[in-house]
Amino acid sequence: MSQQGCPVTERHRRKTHRPEDRPEPALEVVDGIWQVRDLAVARQVLRNREALQGGFNAEQLAMNGMRPPILYADGTTHRKQRAAIARYFAPRTVDTNYHELMDRYATQLVDDFRREGRTDLAQLSLLYSVMVAAQVVGLTDSPTDQMSRRLERFFQIPALKETAEAGERRSLVEEAKLRALTLRGQLPLLSFHLRDVRPAIKARKAKRQDDVISHLLDEGYSQLEILIECVTYAAAGMVTTREYIGMAVWHLLEDDELRERYLSADKPGRYEVLHEILRLEPIVGHLLRRTTTPIEVEFDGQTRTIPSGALVDIHIRSVNAQRAVVGESPLDLCPGRELPPKVGDEVMSFGDGPHKCPGNSLAIQEADVLLQKLLALPVRLASRPRIGWDEMIKGYEVRSIELELADTR
């Protein structure tokens, strides 16, 4: 479908906005940090194996001799990890191993909503995301609803941030607050380990299964290393999928024509809509990389050299709205955009290069299964959704998204 049939109305515009969301300059250096808003440059950096993970507090992470989780690993270690877990997220594996599971969980949750007549979508989608991801990871030996609450409490703890400048002194009050936050973060993490991770490890030591935890045991990972991996998968797979589902429902419920188009389409047509929503509203707003050697990038007909040791900030939200790539009305929701060859419908929302999200097929199919069932009901928004922000990833959080069944009498 071409953009000629694109619905261009106010409600179809991007719902989230940050001050740094702008198309220009496409490449600049601010306070020593290279700011990238150009797709071609972003790809060159992300695909360069000498550019290391710099986001998600990677540079503040002290592993103390432990193996880094897959999100933070680089080089040979990361390549081996990715190759080993790729089979769990391959499209064919998702179709074969998890589709029926998704369908059963989605039916269960939507039936509960139908009986109650009202639901908090943020809670429903989190529980659903945890149910699905838990099967892939192997966290299946504790009640899923309780595990989802434990994870939510953990991720609600404010991130501990480094002081702005090296050598800056904290006051006693500030130090006390940081210590309190650390303790608050440790208690939910300990609960997650004791009630969810450790029972799963015990079960898989007795009998291996086809999941990530079993693989980690085969590789000789310690309980602490497995715990850290599970937290990483929870953040990358469970929490982000929850936010995406909330945003997709918000867009689809505010336009009957778009909703009908989605529900009446075949699988490729539905995915076209879902990918365009993700392009417009990427979950992770920025990706950071630290160069270890000079990197030459082609930009605007010239060669620019990013020096060794530089921090590169890739603005995913701006890259996804680059007019030269996505065409006219880049901030409008237009399924079926005509994109350049080898550019996916979601553009850069799943990242690129060695650290590209391995769970992209799982996330889209997971959302599609739930949305088909949920939106087939006479459902409507009972409250105006509220947007919050996770400053670590510059990603949005959709809250206060209450759904209710319309009175069809």
N, C-alpha and C positions, 0 to 999 in steps of 0.2 A: 504494500500500500504506500502510495506517495504522500507527501505532506499536503497535497491539495485538499485532502479531506480532514485535515487536522482541526480539531475544535479549539479555537483560540478565544477563550473567554477568561475573565478574571479568575474564576474558580480553578482554572487549569494551570495557573502559574505556580511556581515553586512556593511552597508553604513555609519553608525555613529560610532564614537569611542571617548572615553574619557580616560584620563590617568589612572583612577582608575579601568578601565575595565580589570580585570585579574581574573583567577580562584582561585589563592592561595594568601595568606592563606585563607582557607574557613571560619575560625573564628579567630579573633584576637582583641586585645584591643589596640587602638592607641589614645594617649592623653586622656585616660579615656572613650573613645567612643567605644562601642562594634561594630566591623565591621563584618557583616554576608554575606557570599557568598555561603551558603549551604542551599538547599531547605528545608531539614528536620528541621533545626534550625530556619529558617525563618518562617516556619509554626507554630512551637511551640510558637514563640514570638507573631506572629500576631493573633493567636487564643487565647492567654491568655488575659482574660478580665481585668487583673490588669495592662496590658501594655497600656498606654494611647497614644492618637494621639500626635505625637511630630513633625510631618512634616507640610509643607505648612504654616510656621510661626505660628503654633498653640500656641506655648508658648509665643509669643509676642502679641497675640490677647487679647485685653481688652474689655470684653463685657459689663462692667458697669451695671450689673443687668439684661441684656437682655438674652434671650435664645440663646445659641450658635447654629449656623447653623449645619446641619446634618454632614458635613465633620469634624467638630471639637468636636462634642458632644461625650461623652463616658458613659458607665454604663447604668443604667436604662433609662435615658433620650434618649440615642442613640437607645437603643433597641426598645423603643416605636415609635420613629421617623421612624426607618427602617421598622417596621412592618406596620405602617400606609401608607407608600408610596410604599411598595413592589408591590402592585397591578398595579401601573402605569408602571412598568418595567418588569412584568412577561412575559415570551416568548409568551404565548397565547394572552395576552393583546396587545403586540407589533404586532403580526400577525393580530389580529382582528381589532384593532383601528387605527393602524398607517401605515400598509403596503401600502394600497391604497394611503394614503397621501404621503408617500415617493415616490411612483411610479409617482404620478402626479407632484410633485416638481422636481424630477430628469428629467422627460420628458421635463418639461418647460425649465430647465437650459441647458440641452443638445441640445434642439432645438435652443436655443439662440446661443450656441456655433457653431452649424452647419451653421447657417446663417452668423455669423461673420467670421468663419474660423479660429479663434484664441481666446485664453482665458488665463487668469491668474488663474491657478488651485487653488492657495491659496485663492483667492477671491471667486471663484465659490463654493469651498467646504465649506468655512466659511458660505456663504449665505445659502447653502443647510442645513448645520448642525444647523444653527439658526432657519431655517424654521421648521425643525422637532422637535427640542428640545422645541421651543416656544409653540408648541401644547401640549406637555406633561406638561410643567410647567404652561401654561396658559397665556403666553405673546402674546396674539393674537389681541390686540386692538390698534396696531400701525403698520406702514409700516415695514415689516421685513427687507428690504434692508437698511433702515435708522437705524434700531436698530442694525444690524450687524456692521455698521460703528461706531456707538457709543461704542459698546462693544470692537471693535478692538482698538479704541483710548484709552479706559480705560486700557486694558490689555497691551498696549504698554508702559504704565508708568513704569519706573524702580521701582523695589521693594525697599521699605525703609528698610534698614538693620540696625540691632543693632550694636553698636560698638563692637569690638572684645573682649574687656575686660571690666568688670564692673568698673565704676568710671572713664573711659577714658574721657578726655575732648575734645570737638570739638572746632575747631577754629571758628571764626565768619563767615568766608567764608563757611566752611562746614555746619554750622548751617543754614545759609541763603539758601544754596542749598537744604537742607532737607525740609525747610519750603516751598520752591518753588515747590519741587516735591509733597509735600502734597497737595498744592493748585491745581497743575496740575491733581492730582488724584481725587480731590473732584469735579472738574467741569464736567468731563465726567460722574462721578457717579451721580451727581445731574441731569444731562441731561437724563441719563438712567431712573432715578426714575420718573422725571416729565413727560417724553414723552412715556415711555413704561410700567413701573411698576404701577404707579398710575392710568392710564386709565384702566389697567387690573383689579386692585383691585376694582375700581368703578363699572365696569361691573359685577363683580362677587358678589359684595354686593347686587346688584339689582337682580341677578339671578345666583345661584351657577351652576358650570359646573363640569365635571369629569376631574379635573386637580389638580395640586399641590397647586396652589394659593387658590383655593376654599377650599381645605383641611386645609390649614394654617389659613384661615379666620374662619373656624369652630372651630379650636383649640384656637382661640383668639389671634393670632399673631398680633403685631402692624405693621404699615406700614414700619417702619424701619427694624423690624425683617424680614418681607417679602422681602424687598429690599436685605438684606444680603443673604437670602436664594437664591434669583434669581441670584445674582452675583456668588454664589457658584455653582449653576447648570450651569451657563454660562461657568464657568471655567472648570468644570468637564465634561460637556456634549458637549458643542459647540466647544470650542477651541481645546480640545484634539482630537475630532473626525476629525476636519479639518486637524490636523497634520497627523493622521493615514491615511486618504484618500490620502494625498499627497505622503506619503511614499509608500503606496501600488501601486499607479499608477506608481511611479518611478520604482519600481521593475518589475512590469508587462510589462511596455513598453520597458524595456531593454532586454527582451527575448521573441521572438515570440512564442517559444514552450510553455513556461510557460503561456503566455497570452492565447494561444489557449487551453491549458489544462484547464485553469480557465473558459473560455467562453463555452467550450463544456461539462463541468461537470454538474452533478445535484447539488442540494443545498448542501448536505453534502460534496460533492467534492469541491465545491467552498469555503465553509467554512474552509475546510482543508487547502487550500492555504492561505486564509486570516488569519487564526489563526497562521500559521507558520510565516507569515510576521510579525505579532504582537509579537510572541515569540522572533524573531530575533531583532526586532526594537521596544521594549516597549516604550510607550509614557512617562510614569513616570519612571525615572531611579533609584530613591531611595525612600524608605519608612522609616520614623523615628518613633520610639516608645520610651516613657519614662516609665520605670518600677516604680511601686508604692510599690511593695513587691519583695523580692528575687524570681527569676524565675530559676528553674532548667531545663536545656536542655540536651538532650542526643546528644553527638557528638563524633564520632570516637571511639565508644565503651566505652566512659567515660561520667560521669555526670559533667557538668560545671554549676556553679551558677552565674547568672547575678545578681548583687546586686540591692537592692532597690535604686531608684533615678538615675539609669544609663540610658544613652541615647544609644539606639540601632539603628544602621544605616544598613538597609537591602539593599544590592546592587542588585536591580532587574535585571539589565543587566547581571551581573555575574551569578546570580542564574539561569536565563533563558538559560545560556550557560554552565551549569555544565555538564561536560562530563558523569559523573556517572548517570545522570538523562536522558539527551537527546541523548546520544550516540555519535558516531563518527562525526567529522566535525561539532562541535556545532555552529560555526559561519557561516555555510553555510545554504542557504535556501532550506530545504528539506521537502516538504509537505508529510505527512503520516509517520512521525517518529514513531517508536515503543517506546512508553513511559510507565513507570511503571503504575500499577493500580492507579486510583483516581488522576492522574495527567492530567490536561486538556491540549489540544494541544497548548494553549498559555502560559502554565506553570504558571508564577506568574504575568503576565502582567496586570491582573485586581485586583491584590492584593489577600488577603485571610483574613479569620477571620471576626470579626464584621464590619470592614470597607471595606470589599471587594466591589468593584464597583458594584452598583445595576443595572447600565445601560449597562451591557455587552451584553445582547441579543439585545438591541436597537442599540448599536453602530455597531455590526457586520452586522445586517440586513440592517441598514442604509447605510453602506459602500457598501454592496453587491448590493443593488438596483441601486445605482448611477453608480458603476463600470461596471455592465453589460451593461448599456446603453452607457456609455462613451466609453468603450473599443471595443464595436461593430462597432464603426466608424473607418475609416482609420486615426487614430490619432497618432501623434508622438511628441516627446519632441522637442520644438523649442529652448530650452536653457538648459544649465547644471544646475540642481537644486543646491541651496546653503543651507548649514546646519548652523543654529544658535542654541543657547542653552538658555534655561530658567534655571538660576542657582538655583532658589528656589526648583525646583523638579528634577534638572539635566535631564530635558527632552529636546528633540530636537524640532526645528522649521524648517520646510521645506519651503524655499522661492525661488523666481526666477524660479518657475516651470511653464514655459510657454508651452502651448500646441497649436498645429496647425493641421489642416487637411492636409493630404498628397494629392498631386496632382495625382489623379487617371486616368487622361486622357491618 
